[in-house]
Amino acid sequence: MHTGFIVIGILAIVYYLFICYYTRKWNSTFAAFWIVFAVFNFLLAAIVHFSPRWLQYILLTLNFIAYFVFFAVQVIICSAMLTLPPKKLDVIIVLGAQVRGKKMTNSLKRRLDRGIEYLKENPETRVVVSGGQGKGEDVTEAFAMAQYLVSHGIAEEQISLEEKSRNTYENLKYSALLVDSMDDRIGIVSNNFHIYRSLLLGRQIGYTRLYGIAAGCNPILFLNYMVREFFAVMRMYLTKE
């Protein structure tokens, strides 16, 4: 039984090293989780190997429950990212992501490209770009996003800027001031793994007709993002925030 935990631990370390190699950083966002997860599995392997059988059964049962909850939440997250938005929404809100100086990050560019695709198919839809200015950013995320949209053929009068927010909750809260009504048909544009939580937050704030518009994400980091999102969603469930 303990062999499975050892294998999982080794795979976690391999994935961490792969993230480090790919990003050229040892402390990428959430990457340290994989080291902690590896150590946890090695400890479980040792405990299971040297413990009495009744304790082994308890540990394996708890482990099974944990994985069941994890995969159940992943199914919910995936169902949100795979749902197609309706046409001719009143407004779409493109959620901000980090800008390095004035340069788009991969995640933000993917969101904007997905928004542009939707806007060109539905030219009567307005767009709110949402994001303030954080550390290492020379301009607000919203300003950089608006400039990118304009450079790709979206009319300036079609774009509204929300430039105060620092996180997803504030993105949606402050963007609500720029839509005609919270009852409008509104789409949220974000990376696929982030859609479900964004919809939950939006409904908490008071939007009544929300739709997800999923952009892609870096496929190398997809697993890392999905695991991180699991903990973010569970925190929302448990704290009701």
C-alpha positions in Angstrom: 0.0 0.0 0.0 2.8 2.4 0.9 4.3 2.1 -2.6 1.5 4.2 -4.1 2.2 7.1 -1.7 5.9 7.0 -2.6 5.1 7.1 -6.4 2.7 10.1 -5.9 5.4 11.9 -3.8 8.0 11.3 -6.5 5.7 12.5 -9.2 5.0 15.7 -7.2 8.7 16.5 -6.9 9.1 15.8 -10.7 6.3 18.3 -11.5 7.7 20.9 -9.1 11.1 20.6 -10.8 9.4 20.9 -14.2 7.6 24.1 -13.1 10.9 25.5 -11.9 12.6 24.7 -15.2 9.8 26.0 -17.3 9.3 29.3 -15.4 13.0 29.8 -14.5 11.9 30.4 -10.9 12.0 28.1 -7.9 9.2 30.1 -6.1 6.5 30.4 -8.8 3.0 30.9 -7.5 1.8 27.9 -5.6 4.7 25.8 -6.8 5.9 25.1 -3.2 2.7 23.1 -2.7 4.1 20.2 -4.7 7.1 19.9 -2.3 4.8 19.9 0.7 2.5 17.4 -1.0 5.5 15.1 -1.8 6.7 15.2 1.9 3.1 14.5 3.1 2.9 11.4 0.8 6.3 10.1 1.9 5.2 10.5 5.6 2.0 8.6 4.8 4.0 5.9 3.1 6.1 5.5 6.3 3.1 5.5 8.6 1.2 3.0 6.5 4.2 0.7 6.2 4.9 0.5 9.9 1.4 1.0 11.4 -1.1 -1.8 12.4 -3.6 -2.8 9.8 -6.6 -1.0 11.5 -4.7 2.3 11.3 -3.8 1.6 7.7 -7.5 1.2 6.9 -8.4 4.5 8.7 -5.6 6.4 6.8 -6.6 4.9 3.5 -10.3 5.7 4.0 -9.5 9.4 4.9 -7.2 9.6 1.9 -10.0 8.2 -0.3 -12.4 10.8 1.0 -10.0 13.6 0.4 -9.4 12.5 -3.2 -13.1 12.1 -3.8 -13.8 15.7 -2.6 -10.9 17.0 -4.7 -12.2 15.3 -7.9 -15.8 16.3 -7.2 -14.8 20.0 -7.0 -12.6 19.6 -10.1 -15.7 18.3 -12.0 -17.6 21.4 -11.0 -14.8 23.7 -12.0 -14.5 22.0 -15.4 -18.2 22.1 -16.0 -18.1 25.9 -15.7 -15.2 26.3 -18.0 -16.8 24.1 -20.7 -20.1 25.9 -20.8 -20.5 28.2 -23.9 -21.8 31.7 -23.3 -24.9 33.0 -25.1 -24.6 35.5 -28.0 -25.3 39.2 -27.7 -24.7 39.7 -24.0 -25.2 43.3 -22.7 -21.7 43.5 -21.2 -18.6 41.4 -20.8 -16.2 42.0 -17.9 -12.6 41.0 -18.6 -10.9 40.4 -15.3 -7.5 41.8 -14.8 -4.2 39.9 -14.2 -0.7 41.0 -13.6 1.1 43.4 -15.9 4.9 43.5 -15.7 5.7 47.1 -16.2 3.5 47.7 -19.3 3.9 44.2 -20.7 1.0 41.7 -20.8 1.4 38.4 -18.9 0.4 35.2 -20.7 -2.7 34.8 -18.6 -4.0 38.4 -19.3 -3.3 38.2 -23.0 -5.3 35.0 -23.2 -8.2 36.7 -21.4 -8.1 39.7 -23.8 -7.8 37.6 -26.9 -10.9 35.6 -25.8 -12.7 38.9 -25.1 -11.8 40.3 -28.5 -13.1 37.1 -30.2 -16.4 37.5 -28.4 -16.7 41.2 -29.1 -16.0 40.8 -32.8 -18.7 38.1 -33.0 -21.1 40.4 -31.0 -20.2 44.0 -31.8 -23.1 45.5 -29.9 -21.8 44.1 -26.6 -19.9 46.5 -24.3 -16.8 45.6 -22.4 -15.5 46.5 -19.0 -11.8 46.0 -18.4 -11.1 45.6 -14.7 -7.9 45.9 -12.7 -6.0 48.4 -10.7 -2.3 49.1 -10.4 -0.2 46.8 -8.2 3.5 46.2 -7.4 5.7 46.1 -10.5 3.0 47.6 -12.7 3.7 50.9 -14.5 0.1 51.4 -15.4 -3.2 50.1 -14.2 -4.2 46.7 -15.6 -7.4 48.2 -17.0 -5.4 50.9 -18.9 -3.1 48.2 -20.4 -6.0 46.1 -21.3 -7.9 48.9 -23.0 -4.9 49.8 -25.0 -4.6 46.2 -26.2 -8.3 46.0 -27.2 -8.0 49.2 -29.2 -4.9 48.0 -30.9 -6.9 44.9 -32.0 -9.8 46.8 -33.5 -12.2 47.3 -30.6 -13.7 50.8 -30.5 -12.8 53.1 -27.6 -16.4 54.0 -27.0 -17.2 50.3 -26.5 -14.7 50.1 -23.6 -15.2 51.1 -19.9 -12.2 51.1 -17.5 -12.4 50.0 -13.8 -9.0 50.9 -12.3 -9.4 50.5 -8.5 -9.6 46.8 -7.9 -6.9 44.6 -6.5 -8.5 41.1 -6.6 -11.3 39.2 -8.3 -13.9 40.2 -5.7 -13.1 43.9 -6.2 -13.0 43.4 -10.0 -16.6 42.4 -10.0 -17.7 44.7 -7.2 -16.4 47.9 -8.8 -17.3 46.8 -12.3 -20.9 46.7 -11.2 -20.8 50.5 -11.1 -20.1 50.6 -14.8 -22.9 48.4 -16.0 -26.5 49.6 -16.6 -28.1 47.1 -14.2 -27.0 44.1 -12.2 -29.9 42.3 -14.0 -28.2 42.7 -17.4 -26.9 39.7 -19.2 -23.2 39.9 -18.3 -20.3 37.7 -19.2 -17.2 37.2 -17.2 -14.0 36.6 -19.2 -11.2 34.9 -17.3 -8.9 31.9 -17.7 -10.7 28.6 -17.8 -9.8 27.3 -14.3 -10.9 30.7 -12.8 -14.4 30.9 -14.3 -16.3 28.9 -11.6 -15.0 30.9 -8.7 -15.6 34.2 -10.6 -19.2 33.2 -11.2 -19.7 32.4 -7.5 -18.2 35.7 -6.4 -20.3 37.6 -8.9 -23.5 36.1 -7.7 -22.6 36.9 -4.1 -22.1 40.5 -5.1 -25.6 40.6 -6.7 -25.3 39.9 -10.4 -28.3 37.9 -11.4 -27.6 36.8 -15.0 -23.9 35.8 -15.2 -22.2 33.7 -17.9 -18.7 32.5 -18.0 -16.5 33.1 -21.1 -13.5 30.9 -20.7 -10.1 31.8 -22.0 -7.3 29.2 -22.1 -4.3 29.0 -19.9 -0.7 27.8 -20.1 -1.1 24.0 -20.5 2.2 23.3 -18.7 0.8 25.0 -15.6 -2.8 23.9 -15.9 -2.5 21.2 -13.2 -0.9 23.7 -10.8 -3.7 26.2 -11.5 -6.4 23.6 -11.0 -5.0 22.4 -7.7 -4.6 26.0 -6.5 -8.2 26.8 -7.6 -9.5 23.8 -5.6 -8.2 25.3 -2.3 -9.6 28.7 -3.3 -13.0 27.3 -4.0 -13.0 25.2 -0.7 -12.1 28.4 1.2 -15.1 30.1 -0.3 -17.3 27.1 0.6 -16.0 26.9 4.2 -15.9 30.7 5.0 -18.8 31.8 2.9 -16.7 34.6 1.6 
